[in-house]
């Protein structure tokens, strides 16, 4: 009877111990599993980068800017910003503007033609292109051999002061003449001191057509003063068929346009 009690107690004790051990094993397993999960599981969050592209369309000679931005990532991510600037040339420029261009076409400018030596100057429509304005000079039979026309846009027969320098000594003029092989002279001077002047010439080589003549004041006309770039030159006069009077040449009509410096 005692044996049975002991045996029964032992059985109960063993059963309880087994159950207890089983419970302890389950808890350990769970702890191990959780530890394994926290050790071997890696969570990476990357922010989806936004992308923004802006392109400025380049104007005449302008530039465009392209900016690409990759948004900052989330935890553990990284951000990259790349900016690229590319000059997207617009329509190519036409080169540097002339300092002076007496074109007779600008309605905001008052062009004055002052003839001398019996020459008469007026602004008229181009005889070869009615949409273009030009200067017409009439040399009558009584015109002096030094007859010419002063072109001005300012009071006192002035123009803007011409910035002559060692590297800027030239002007150009478009001329229409009924005769070829005649000289055209240009004179520049200081309105405050006419002794400060320079003259040079070019030749018309084609009749009854527009021709662009170049005048280099570094090569002054014979018997005239050399160019002094320290002087103020703010008056310009044009002499077509210089040195021949009206009695010899007969009455003539000439045209000129685009008195340009440099």
Secondary structure, DSSP 8 states (H G I E B T S, - for coil): -HHHHHHHHHHHHHHHHHHHHHHHHHHHHHHHHHHHHHHH--------------B----TT--EEEEEEE---STT---EEEEEEE----S-------SEEE-S--TTS--EEEEETT-EEEEEEETTEEEEEEEEEEE-TT--TT-EEEEESBTTTB------BTTB-EEEEEEE-SSSSEEEEEEEEETTEEEEEEEEEEEE-SSSSEEEEEEETTS--TTS----TTS---EEEEEETTT--HHHH-SEEEEEEEEEE-
